[in-house]
Amino acid sequence: MPSAGRGEKRPAPAAPLRPRPPATPQQRPRPSAPVALSAAQGKCRESGRKAIRPERKRFAHIGKQKTSLASAWKHGAGGGIRHLPGAPKEPATRCALRIYQELHREYTHTLEQVGHYEACSHAAELAAKRYKELHASALELLLRSCQDQAQEKSSKAGGCGTYKVLTFQGKAVDMKKRGKFGLSARLAQHRKERRGCLRDALCSALACLCSRLQKSWLTAYDDEAPVRGYFAHALVDPASSFRIALRPGRMPRLASLLITSELPLGRALALMDHGGPFPEGHAKEAIGERQYGLQRIGVDFGTGEERKEKLMDVQPEEKIRDLMASNTPVLVLDVYCALAPKDQVDQYSLGGIIRQELVALLQGAKQRGQAVVFLIGGEYPAMLAQKVYLQPWFTSIGGLRCGYLRWKESPEKPWEMPKLHHTKRIMFGLQLP
């Protein structure tokens, strides 16, 4: 057998491979997104750094935040609530302020031309027509401004299932460096912060949503400017607490608003509308032998449309005197109202949640041994008291009563004349510990 390499035709040697000239930028192929991403990851691995894809970082919350409304807004993709039905196309802050200014202008004009009742009715009608825009804006502002501070709770209301609650506190604004202490200056300073600006617009939207035939919240709390409604003052009061109840769903539905604070009874009454039921400086004077009582309304054998208790039947109450003489804080209910017109309350079944919120407040105060006090406003406070607050599901908790606070200098003297606002007396709700 012939040896290898002998008698065989050897193949011609292969031509050496020449490097291909680099492509021009126009000819160079563009890698697809996955290829580019893999190349980026490879470089990071070579350099010892960990690569994080943008979409992985963006959607890292999925599967972890399933129950938090605030977190759902914070991490939601694609604009969140603005993609839901009824959401305005313009930014929520601008939309809320624009609608508020329109309603406030109409309310002020009607008030000057006709009167209080007609102005409230007109504002309530306008708010009902703009409900979808107002609700979507308020909901977006609420979730955006409460994404870090909010406390989310679940409560079982009678007949309405489980609902959510978002709460946040007012903030103390330091104005010492500027030498300004007025409410307008503190609100202006608060608006310079991102969260403060959002909550400022939120209070404007809530004031519109709370408009009713007998009561309007569109007016200023004091003399602050610009006006953002009654609720805005609590944003710069660290003693104030906002509590907003929502019915869960594909689009959470705002149900009710509670604004509360804790103050000594004497100071709390002095800070209420019209300076409270007692003369100016009453709480700062020595209590001496003073006695206090509550002239109730809605009692059996009462007089007039209010069914008011006869003055001779009013008895001094030692618990009221003790609260007036001490610095023991009472729970002051500054605001309690529905965040939807009556038709929408029925449509979205919000009535049970609205009722349960006040029930929970009264029950909590009773368990803590704390008194609850609130002013009953509106054009017809006695009618409101008998229709809402004097119902058995409220009065059976801790003996909630409504009426007029009375006082006298000593046991031997008669009850002092009540303080009047125009021709009306100031009515309160009171639950003692």
Disulfide bonds with the S-S distance in Angstrom:
none
